[in-house]
């Protein structure tokens, strides 16, 4: 099956825009992008579960786990971050466990739980940036 030229062009534009956004982002913006991608993956997993689309569910949960492990958790500075970094590490580890359970048992409740933990953190992260920009 072929896709239209407009669909391919839009897809290419989106890929280039994301790549450019990542390449030009400062560390704070990169974390925001990770939170956005994490929340999007969790919502995709939830939707896939509701549609009983096992393959998409597994892919979305796998992506969410990779974002937490390789992006958010790996980026923590445990030596300089003190108690806050240790708490975030624990939160990410707990979230990974809950998502693994959600995937194994095909349960949406752990995904909702992780969303309820991550969304306020992502919002707070964005408010830090907004506050810094207003104070500048």
DOLODREN-215813 format. One record per residue: residue in three letters; x, z, y of N, C-alpha, C, O in turn. Coordinates in nm, 3 decimals. Example, Ala and Ser with C-alpha at 12.3 -4.5 7.8 and 13.67 -1.06 7.14 Angstrom:
<pts>
+------+---------+---------+---------+---------+---------+----------+---------+---------+---------+---------+---------+---------+
| resn |  n.east |    n.up | n.north | ca.east |   ca.up | ca.north |  c.east |    c.up | c.north |  o.east |    o.up | o.north |
+------+---------+---------+---------+---------+---------+----------+---------+---------+---------+---------+---------+---------+
|  ALA |   1.319 |   0.780 |  -0.569 |   1.230 |   0.780 |   -0.450 |   1.320 |   0.780 |  -0.330 |   1.424 |   0.846 |  -0.332 |
|  SER |   1.285 |   0.708 |  -0.225 |   1.367 |   0.714 |   -0.106 |   1.290 |   0.787 |   0.003 |   1.341 |   0.804 |   0.114 |
+------+---------+---------+---------+---------+---------+----------+---------+---------+---------+---------+---------+---------+
</pts>
This chain:
<pts>
+------+---------+---------+---------+---------+---------+----------+---------+---------+---------+---------+---------+---------+
| resn |  n.east |    n.up | n.north | ca.east |   ca.up | ca.north |  c.east |    c.up | c.north |  o.east |    o.up | o.north |
+------+---------+---------+---------+---------+---------+----------+---------+---------+---------+---------+---------+---------+
|  UNK |   0.085 |   0.000 |  -0.118 |   0.000 |   0.000 |    0.000 |   0.088 |   0.000 |   0.123 |   0.190 |   0.069 |   0.128 |
|  UNK |   0.049 |  -0.078 |   0.223 |   0.126 |  -0.089 |    0.345 |   0.063 |  -0.004 |   0.454 |  -0.058 |   0.018 |   0.458 |
|  UNK |   0.151 |   0.043 |   0.544 |   0.101 |   0.116 |    0.661 |   0.109 |   0.024 |   0.781 |   0.192 |  -0.067 |   0.785 |
|  UNK |   0.024 |   0.050 |   0.877 |   0.024 |  -0.036 |    0.995 |   0.151 |  -0.013 |   1.077 |   0.217 |   0.090 |   1.065 |
|  UNK |   0.182 |  -0.110 |   1.160 |   0.297 |  -0.101 |    1.248 |   0.281 |   0.019 |   1.341 |   0.378 |   0.091 |   1.366 |
|  UNK |   0.160 |   0.042 |   1.392 |   0.137 |   0.155 |    1.482 |   0.164 |   0.288 |   1.412 |   0.220 |   0.379 |   1.472 |
|  UNK |   0.123 |   0.299 |   1.286 |   0.145 |   0.422 |    1.211 |   0.294 |   0.444 |   1.190 |   0.344 |   0.556 |   1.208 |
|  UNK |   0.366 |   0.339 |   1.151 |   0.511 |   0.352 |    1.130 |   0.581 |   0.385 |   1.261 |   0.673 |   0.467 |   1.262 |
|  UNK |   0.541 |   0.322 |   1.371 |   0.602 |   0.348 |    1.501 |   0.577 |   0.493 |   1.544 |   0.667 |   0.559 |   1.595 |
|  UNK |   0.456 |   0.540 |   1.524 |   0.423 |   0.678 |    1.562 |   0.505 |   0.776 |   1.479 |   0.554 |   0.877 |   1.531 |
|  UNK |   0.520 |   0.747 |   1.350 |   0.598 |   0.833 |    1.263 |   0.744 |   0.836 |   1.306 |   0.807 |   0.942 |   1.309 |
|  UNK |   0.799 |   0.721 |   1.338 |   0.937 |   0.712 |    1.383 |   0.955 |   0.786 |   1.515 |   1.053 |   0.859 |   1.533 |
|  UNK |   0.862 |   0.769 |   1.607 |   0.868 |   0.838 |    1.736 |   0.867 |   0.989 |   1.715 |   0.944 |   1.062 |   1.778 |
|  UNK |   0.781 |   1.036 |   1.627 |   0.770 |   1.180 |    1.601 |   0.902 |   1.233 |   1.543 |   0.950 |   1.339 |   1.585 |
|  UNK |   0.960 |   1.159 |   1.448 |   1.086 |   1.201 |    1.387 |   1.197 |   1.207 |   1.491 |   1.275 |   1.303 |   1.493 |
|  UNK |   1.206 |   1.107 |   1.577 |   1.309 |   1.104 |    1.682 |   1.286 |   1.217 |   1.782 |   1.381 |   1.281 |   1.825 |
|  UNK |   1.161 |   1.241 |   1.819 |   1.131 |   1.348 |    1.914 |   1.170 |   1.484 |   1.857 |   1.224 |   1.568 |   1.929 |
|  UNK |   1.142 |   1.507 |   1.729 |   1.180 |   1.634 |    1.666 |   1.331 |   1.647 |   1.660 |   1.386 |   1.751 |   1.695 |
|  UNK |   1.399 |   1.540 |   1.615 |   1.545 |   1.543 |    1.608 |   1.607 |   1.569 |   1.744 |   1.700 |   1.648 |   1.756 |
|  UNK |   1.556 |   1.504 |   1.847 |   1.607 |   1.522 |    1.982 |   1.580 |   1.663 |   2.031 |   1.666 |   1.725 |   2.094 |
|  UNK |   1.461 |   1.715 |   2.002 |   1.427 |   1.851 |    2.042 |   1.522 |   1.952 |   1.980 |   1.563 |   2.047 |   2.046 |
|  UNK |   1.556 |   1.933 |   1.854 |   1.646 |   2.026 |    1.785 |   1.787 |   2.013 |   1.841 |   1.855 |   2.114 |   1.862 |
|  UNK |   1.832 |   1.892 |   1.865 |   1.968 |   1.871 |    1.913 |   1.990 |   1.925 |   2.054 |   2.101 |   1.966 |   2.088 |
|  UNK |   1.885 |   1.926 |   2.137 |   1.901 |   1.970 |    2.274 |   1.854 |   2.114 |   2.297 |   1.861 |   2.164 |   2.409 |
|  UNK |   1.807 |   2.181 |   2.194 |   1.752 |   2.315 |    2.208 |   1.863 |   2.420 |   2.213 |   1.967 |   2.406 |   2.149 |
|  UNK |   1.838 |   2.525 |   2.293 |   1.928 |   2.639 |    2.292 |   1.891 |   2.728 |   2.174 |   1.787 |   2.705 |   2.111 |
|  UNK |   1.971 |   2.830 |   2.141 |   1.941 |   2.914 |    2.024 |   1.801 |   2.976 |   2.027 |   1.737 |   2.986 |   1.923 |
|  UNK |   1.754 |   3.017 |   2.143 |   1.622 |   3.077 |    2.153 |   1.514 |   2.974 |   2.118 |   1.418 |   3.004 |   2.047 |
|  UNK |   1.530 |   2.853 |   2.168 |   1.434 |   2.747 |    2.138 |   1.437 |   2.710 |   1.990 |   1.334 |   2.678 |   1.931 |
|  UNK |   1.556 |   2.713 |   1.929 |   1.566 |   2.681 |    1.787 |   1.485 |   2.780 |   1.703 |   1.418 |   2.741 |   1.608 |
|  UNK |   1.493 |   2.909 |   1.738 |   1.416 |   3.009 |    1.665 |   1.267 |   2.982 |   1.686 |   1.188 |   2.996 |   1.592 |
|  UNK |   1.227 |   2.945 |   1.808 |   1.086 |   2.911 |    1.833 |   1.043 |   2.793 |   1.747 |   0.933 |   2.794 |   1.692 |
|  UNK |   1.127 |   2.693 |   1.736 |   1.095 |   2.577 |    1.652 |   1.082 |   2.619 |   1.505 |   0.996 |   2.568 |   1.434 |
|  UNK |   1.167 |   2.710 |   1.461 |   1.157 |   2.759 |    1.324 |   1.025 |   2.833 |   1.302 |   0.959 |   2.812 |   1.200 |
|  UNK |   0.987 |   2.918 |   1.397 |   0.859 |   2.988 |    1.384 |   0.743 |   2.888 |   1.382 |   0.650 |   2.903 |   1.302 |
|  UNK |   0.748 |   2.788 |   1.468 |   0.640 |   2.687 |    1.470 |   0.631 |   2.615 |   1.336 |   0.521 |   2.596 |   1.283 |
|  UNK |   0.746 |   2.575 |   1.281 |   0.747 |   2.504 |    1.153 |   0.701 |   2.596 |   1.040 |   0.634 |   2.551 |   0.947 |
|  UNK |   0.737 |   2.723 |   1.048 |   0.695 |   2.819 |    0.946 |   0.544 |   2.835 |   0.946 |   0.480 |   2.830 |   0.841 |
|  UNK |   0.487 |   2.855 |   1.063 |   0.341 |   2.872 |    1.074 |   0.269 |   2.746 |   1.028 |   0.167 |   2.753 |   0.960 |
|  UNK |   0.323 |   2.631 |   1.066 |   0.263 |   2.505 |    1.022 |   0.267 |   2.493 |   0.869 |   0.169 |   2.452 |   0.808 |
|  UNK |   0.378 |   2.529 |   0.808 |   0.390 |   2.522 |    0.662 |   0.293 |   2.618 |   0.593 |   0.234 |   2.584 |   0.491 |
|  UNK |   0.278 |   2.738 |   0.650 |   0.184 |   2.834 |    0.592 |   0.041 |   2.783 |   0.601 |  -0.037 |   2.799 |   0.507 |
|  UNK |   0.006 |   2.723 |   0.713 |  -0.129 |   2.666 |    0.727 |  -0.150 |   2.548 |   0.633 |  -0.258 |   2.531 |   0.578 |
|  UNK |  -0.046 |   2.467 |   0.615 |  -0.056 |   2.356 |    0.519 |  -0.075 |   2.409 |   0.377 |  -0.154 |   2.354 |   0.299 |
|  UNK |  -0.003 |   2.514 |   0.343 |  -0.016 |   2.573 |    0.209 |  -0.157 |   2.628 |   0.188 |  -0.217 |   2.608 |   0.083 |
|  UNK |  -0.209 |   2.695 |   0.289 |  -0.345 |   2.749 |    0.280 |  -0.447 |   2.637 |   0.260 |  -0.535 |   2.647 |   0.175 |
|  UNK |  -0.433 |   2.531 |   0.337 |  -0.524 |   2.417 |    0.322 |  -0.512 |   2.350 |   0.187 |  -0.612 |   2.310 |   0.128 |
|  UNK |  -0.389 |   2.338 |   0.138 |  -0.368 |   2.276 |    0.006 |  -0.432 |   2.361 |  -0.104 |  -0.488 |   2.307 |  -0.200 |
|  UNK |  -0.425 |   2.491 |  -0.089 |  -0.489 |   2.579 |   -0.188 |  -0.640 |   2.560 |  -0.187 |  -0.704 |   2.554 |  -0.292 |
|  UNK |  -0.695 |   2.551 |  -0.068 |  -0.840 |   2.532 |   -0.058 |  -0.884 |   2.399 |  -0.118 |  -0.994 |   2.389 |  -0.171 |
|  UNK |  -0.797 |   2.297 |  -0.109 |  -0.828 |   2.166 |   -0.167 |  -0.786 |   2.156 |  -0.315 |  -0.811 |   2.055 |  -0.380 |
|  UNK |  -0.724 |   2.262 |  -0.365 |  -0.672 |   2.265 |   -0.502 |  -0.564 |   2.158 |  -0.524 |  -0.555 |   2.098 |  -0.631 |
|  UNK |  -0.484 |   2.136 |  -0.422 |  -0.375 |   2.040 |   -0.427 |  -0.246 |   2.117 |  -0.458 |  -0.176 |   2.162 |  -0.367 |
|  UNK |  -0.217 |   2.132 |  -0.586 |  -0.107 |   2.216 |   -0.632 |   0.028 |   2.166 |  -0.581 |   0.112 |   2.246 |  -0.540 |
|  UNK |   0.050 |   2.037 |  -0.585 |   0.179 |   1.982 |   -0.543 |   0.206 |   2.010 |  -0.395 |   0.315 |   2.052 |  -0.358 |
|  UNK |   0.106 |   1.985 |  -0.312 |   0.122 |   2.008 |   -0.168 |   0.139 |   2.157 |  -0.137 |   0.216 |   2.195 |  -0.050 |
|  UNK |   0.066 |   2.240 |  -0.211 |   0.078 |   2.385 |   -0.194 |   0.221 |   2.428 |  -0.223 |   0.281 |   2.501 |  -0.144 |
|  UNK |   0.275 |   2.385 |  -0.335 |   0.412 |   2.421 |   -0.373 |   0.514 |   2.373 |  -0.273 |   0.609 |   2.444 |  -0.240 |
|  UNK |   0.496 |   2.251 |  -0.223 |   0.590 |   2.196 |   -0.125 |   0.584 |   2.276 |   0.005 |   0.688 |   2.306 |   0.064 |
|  UNK |   0.465 |   2.309 |   0.050 |   0.450 |   2.382 |    0.176 |   0.504 |   2.525 |   0.165 |   0.569 |   2.573 |   0.257 |
|  UNK |   0.476 |   2.591 |   0.054 |   0.528 |   2.726 |    0.036 |   0.681 |   2.721 |   0.023 |   0.751 |   2.806 |   0.078 |
|  UNK |   0.732 |   2.624 |  -0.049 |   0.877 |   2.608 |   -0.062 |   0.943 |   2.588 |   0.073 |   1.049 |   2.644 |   0.100 |
|  UNK |   0.881 |   2.507 |   0.157 |   0.936 |   2.484 |    0.291 |   0.932 |   2.613 |   0.373 |   1.028 |   2.644 |   0.443 |
|  UNK |   0.822 |   2.687 |   0.365 |   0.811 |   2.813 |    0.439 |   0.920 |   2.911 |   0.396 |   0.981 |   2.977 |   0.479 |
|  UNK |   0.943 |   2.919 |   0.266 |   1.046 |   3.009 |    0.214 |   1.184 |   2.966 |   0.261 |   1.266 |   3.050 |   0.300 |
|  UNK |   1.212 |   2.836 |   0.259 |   1.342 |   2.786 |    0.307 |   1.361 |   2.817 |   0.455 |   1.471 |   2.854 |   0.496 |
|  UNK |   1.256 |   2.803 |   0.534 |   1.267 |   2.833 |    0.678 |   1.303 |   2.980 |   0.697 |   1.389 |   3.014 |   0.779 |
|  UNK |   1.238 |   3.068 |   0.621 |   1.267 |   3.210 |    0.636 |   1.407 |   3.244 |   0.585 |   1.481 |   3.316 |   0.652 |
|  UNK |   1.443 |   3.192 |   0.469 |   1.573 |   3.226 |    0.409 |   1.690 |   3.160 |   0.481 |   1.786 |   3.227 |   0.520 |
|  UNK |   1.682 |   3.028 |   0.500 |   1.796 |   2.952 |    0.551 |   1.799 |   2.944 |   0.704 |   1.903 |   2.915 |   0.763 |
|  UNK |   1.685 |   2.969 |   0.767 |   1.681 |   2.960 |    0.912 |   1.674 |   3.096 |   0.978 |   1.768 |   3.139 |   1.044 |
|  UNK |   1.562 |   3.165 |   0.960 |   1.539 |   3.290 |    1.031 |   1.627 |   3.404 |   0.978 |   1.694 |   3.471 |   1.057 |
|  UNK |   1.627 |   3.426 |   0.849 |   1.706 |   3.538 |    0.793 |   1.855 |   3.511 |   0.804 |   1.932 |   3.601 |   0.838 |
|  UNK |   1.897 |   3.388 |   0.776 |   2.040 |   3.354 |    0.781 |   2.094 |   3.364 |   0.925 |   2.213 |   3.386 |   0.945 |
|  UNK |   2.006 |   3.348 |   1.023 |   2.049 |   3.353 |    1.162 |   2.061 |   3.493 |   1.219 |   2.105 |   3.510 |   1.333 |
|  UNK |   2.021 |   3.594 |   1.142 |   2.029 |   3.732 |    1.191 |   2.174 |   3.780 |   1.194 |   2.252 |   3.752 |   1.104 |
|  UNK |   2.208 |   3.852 |   1.301 |   2.339 |   3.915 |    1.311 |   2.320 |   4.062 |   1.280 |   2.285 |   4.142 |   1.367 |
|  UNK |   2.343 |   4.098 |   1.155 |   2.316 |   4.235 |    1.110 |   2.414 |   4.335 |   1.170 |   2.380 |   4.452 |   1.185 |
|  UNK |   2.536 |   4.293 |   1.204 |   2.633 |   4.385 |    1.263 |   2.595 |   4.422 |   1.406 |   2.599 |   4.539 |   1.443 |
|  UNK |   2.559 |   4.324 |   1.485 |   2.527 |   4.349 |    1.626 |   2.378 |   4.373 |   1.650 |   2.340 |   4.430 |   1.752 |
|  UNK |   2.294 |   4.329 |   1.557 |   2.150 |   4.340 |    1.576 |   2.091 |   4.476 |   1.544 |   1.976 |   4.504 |   1.579 |
|  UNK |   2.168 |   4.559 |   1.478 |   2.125 |   4.695 |    1.449 |   1.996 |   4.703 |   1.370 |   1.971 |   4.625 |   1.279 |
|  UNK |   1.915 |   4.802 |   1.409 |   1.790 |   4.830 |    1.337 |   1.691 |   4.714 |   1.344 |   1.620 |   4.686 |   1.248 |
|  UNK |   1.686 |   4.647 |   1.460 |   1.593 |   4.535 |    1.475 |   1.625 |   4.424 |   1.376 |   1.535 |   4.373 |   1.309 |
|  UNK |   1.753 |   4.387 |   1.365 |   1.792 |   4.281 |    1.271 |   1.764 |   4.324 |   1.128 |   1.719 |   4.243 |   1.046 |
|  UNK |   1.790 |   4.449 |   1.096 |   1.763 |   4.500 |    0.960 |   1.614 |   4.495 |   0.930 |   1.574 |   4.460 |   0.819 |
|  UNK |   1.531 |   4.531 |   1.027 |   1.386 |   4.527 |    1.007 |   1.336 |   4.384 |   0.989 |   1.251 |   4.358 |   0.904 |
|  UNK |   1.389 |   4.292 |   1.067 |   1.350 |   4.151 |    1.053 |   1.392 |   4.098 |   0.916 |   1.317 |   4.025 |   0.851 |
|  UNK |   1.512 |   4.135 |   0.873 |   1.558 |   4.093 |    0.740 |   1.460 |   4.142 |   0.633 |   1.422 |   4.067 |   0.543 |
|  UNK |   1.420 |   4.268 |   0.644 |   1.324 |   4.323 |    0.549 |   1.190 |   4.252 |   0.553 |   1.129 |   4.226 |   0.449 |
|  UNK |   1.145 |   4.220 |   0.674 |   1.018 |   4.148 |    0.690 |   1.025 |   4.010 |   0.624 |   0.932 |   3.969 |   0.554 |
|  UNK |   1.136 |   3.938 |   0.646 |   1.149 |   3.805 |    0.587 |   1.158 |   3.814 |   0.435 |   1.099 |   3.731 |   0.366 |
|  UNK |   1.229 |   3.914 |   0.382 |   1.238 |   3.930 |    0.237 |   1.102 |   3.963 |   0.177 |   1.065 |   3.908 |   0.073 |
|  UNK |   1.029 |   4.052 |   0.241 |   0.895 |   4.086 |    0.195 |   0.804 |   3.963 |   0.197 |   0.729 |   3.939 |   0.103 |
|  UNK |   0.812 |   3.886 |   0.305 |   0.729 |   3.766 |    0.319 |   0.761 |   3.665 |   0.210 |   0.669 |   3.602 |   0.156 |
|  UNK |   0.888 |   3.649 |   0.177 |   0.927 |   3.557 |    0.069 |   0.867 |   3.604 |  -0.064 |   0.817 |   3.522 |  -0.141 |
|  UNK |   0.872 |   3.734 |  -0.090 |   0.811 |   3.787 |   -0.212 |   0.661 |   3.759 |  -0.216 |   0.608 |   3.719 |  -0.320 |
|  UNK |   0.593 |   3.780 |  -0.104 |   0.449 |   3.758 |   -0.099 |   0.415 |   3.609 |  -0.120 |   0.319 |   3.575 |  -0.188 |
|  UNK |   0.496 |   3.521 |  -0.060 |   0.471 |   3.377 |   -0.076 |   0.499 |   3.332 |  -0.218 |   0.428 |   3.246 |  -0.271 |
|  UNK |   0.599 |   3.389 |  -0.280 |   0.628 |   3.356 |   -0.420 |   0.510 |   3.398 |  -0.508 |   0.469 |   3.324 |  -0.598 |
|  UNK |   0.456 |   3.515 |  -0.481 |   0.338 |   3.562 |   -0.553 |   0.218 |   3.470 |  -0.529 |   0.145 |   3.436 |  -0.622 |
|  UNK |   0.199 |   3.431 |  -0.403 |   0.088 |   3.340 |   -0.369 |   0.099 |   3.211 |  -0.448 |  -0.001 |   3.159 |  -0.498 |
|  UNK |   0.220 |   3.160 |  -0.459 |   0.240 |   3.035 |   -0.531 |   0.217 |   3.053 |  -0.680 |   0.151 |   2.970 |  -0.743 |
|  UNK |   0.270 |   3.159 |  -0.737 |   0.255 |   3.183 |   -0.881 |   0.111 |   3.207 |  -0.923 |   0.065 |   3.156 |  -1.025 |
|  UNK |   0.040 |   3.286 |  -0.842 |  -0.097 |   3.324 |   -0.878 |  -0.203 |   3.235 |  -0.814 |  -0.323 |   3.250 |  -0.839 |
|  UNK |  -0.157 |   3.142 |  -0.732 |  -0.247 |   3.053 |   -0.660 |  -0.350 |   3.132 |  -0.579 |  -0.470 |   3.103 |  -0.583 |
|  UNK |  -0.300 |   3.232 |  -0.506 |  -0.383 |   3.318 |   -0.423 |  -0.354 |   3.294 |  -0.276 |  -0.238 |   3.286 |  -0.235 |
|  UNK |  -0.459 |   3.282 |  -0.197 |  -0.443 |   3.256 |   -0.055 |  -0.421 |   3.385 |   0.025 |  -0.366 |   3.379 |   0.135 |
|  UNK |  -0.462 |   3.500 |  -0.027 |  -0.452 |   3.626 |    0.047 |  -0.308 |   3.658 |   0.091 |  -0.289 |   3.699 |   0.205 |
|  UNK |  -0.207 |   3.640 |   0.005 |  -0.071 |   3.668 |    0.052 |  -0.026 |   3.575 |   0.164 |   0.054 |   3.614 |   0.249 |
|  UNK |  -0.076 |   3.454 |   0.165 |  -0.042 |   3.361 |    0.274 |  -0.102 |   3.412 |   0.405 |  -0.036 |   3.410 |   0.509 |
|  UNK |  -0.227 |   3.457 |   0.400 |  -0.290 |   3.515 |    0.519 |  -0.211 |   3.637 |   0.566 |  -0.192 |   3.657 |   0.686 |
|  UNK |  -0.167 |   3.719 |   0.472 |  -0.089 |   3.838 |    0.507 |   0.039 |   3.799 |   0.580 |   0.073 |   3.859 |   0.682 |
|  UNK |   0.110 |   3.700 |   0.528 |   0.235 |   3.658 |    0.591 |   0.207 |   3.598 |   0.729 |   0.281 |   3.624 |   0.824 |
|  UNK |   0.102 |   3.519 |   0.740 |   0.065 |   3.466 |    0.871 |   0.038 |   3.579 |   0.971 |   0.079 |   3.572 |   1.086 |
|  UNK |  -0.032 |   3.682 |   0.925 |  -0.063 |   3.796 |    1.012 |   0.062 |   3.874 |   1.052 |   0.063 |   3.941 |   1.155 |
|  UNK |   0.166 |   3.866 |   0.972 |   0.293 |   3.930 |    1.007 |   0.378 |   3.843 |   1.099 |   0.443 |   3.893 |   1.191 |
|  UNK |   0.377 |   3.713 |   1.074 |   0.467 |   3.622 |    1.146 |   0.412 |   3.579 |   1.281 |   0.488 |   3.570 |   1.378 |
|  UNK |   0.282 |   3.553 |   1.292 |   0.227 |   3.502 |    1.418 |   0.254 |   3.595 |   1.538 |   0.294 |   3.545 |   1.643 |
|  UNK |   0.233 |   3.727 |   1.526 |   0.265 |   3.812 |    1.642 |   0.414 |   3.811 |   1.676 |   0.451 |   3.820 |   1.793 |
|  UNK |   0.498 |   3.799 |   1.575 |   0.642 |   3.791 |    1.599 |   0.677 |   3.663 |   1.673 |   0.757 |   3.664 |   1.767 |
|  UNK |   0.618 |   3.553 |   1.630 |   0.642 |   3.424 |    1.696 |   0.591 |   3.427 |   1.840 |   0.658 |   3.377 |   1.931 |
|  UNK |   0.474 |   3.486 |   1.863 |   0.420 |   3.497 |    1.998 |   0.510 |   3.583 |   2.086 |   0.534 |   3.550 |   2.202 |
|  UNK |   0.559 |   3.693 |   2.031 |   0.649 |   3.781 |    2.107 |   0.777 |   3.707 |   2.143 |   0.829 |   3.722 |   2.254 |
|  UNK |   0.828 |   3.628 |   2.051 |   0.950 |   3.552 |    2.076 |   0.929 |   3.456 |   2.192 |   1.017 |   3.440 |   2.277 |
|  UNK |   0.814 |   3.391 |   2.195 |   0.784 |   3.298 |    2.303 |   0.766 |   3.370 |   2.436 |   0.802 |   3.318 |   2.542 |
|  UNK |   0.711 |   3.491 |   2.432 |   0.693 |   3.568 |    2.555 |   0.827 |   3.613 |   2.612 |   0.842 |   3.623 |   2.734 |
|  UNK |   0.923 |   3.640 |   2.527 |   1.056 |   3.676 |    2.574 |   1.112 |   3.561 |   2.656 |   1.167 |   3.583 |   2.764 |
|  UNK |   1.098 |   3.441 |   2.606 |   1.148 |   3.322 |    2.677 |   1.075 |   3.304 |   2.809 |   1.137 |   3.278 |   2.912 |
|  UNK |   0.943 |   3.317 |   2.805 |   0.863 |   3.301 |    2.929 |   0.902 |   3.406 |   3.032 |   0.914 |   3.374 |   3.150 |
|  UNK |   0.922 |   3.530 |   2.988 |   0.961 |   3.635 |    3.079 |   1.098 |   3.611 |   3.138 |   1.121 |   3.638 |   3.256 |
|  UNK |   1.190 |   3.561 |   3.058 |   1.324 |   3.531 |    3.108 |   1.321 |   3.418 |   3.210 |   1.394 |   3.422 |   3.309 |
|  UNK |   1.238 |   3.317 |   3.186 |   1.228 |   3.205 |    3.279 |   1.165 |   3.247 |   3.410 |   1.204 |   3.199 |   3.517 |
|  UNK |   1.066 |   3.337 |   3.404 |   1.000 |   3.385 |    3.526 |   1.094 |   3.473 |   3.607 |   1.090 |   3.472 |   3.730 |
|  UNK |   1.178 |   3.548 |   3.538 |   1.271 |   3.638 |    3.608 |   1.390 |   3.564 |   3.666 |   1.463 |   3.620 |   3.748 |
|  UNK |   1.412 |   3.442 |   3.624 |   1.529 |   3.366 |    3.671 |   1.509 |   3.305 |   3.807 |   1.598 |   3.239 |   3.859 |
+------+---------+---------+---------+---------+---------+----------+---------+---------+---------+---------+---------+---------+
</pts>
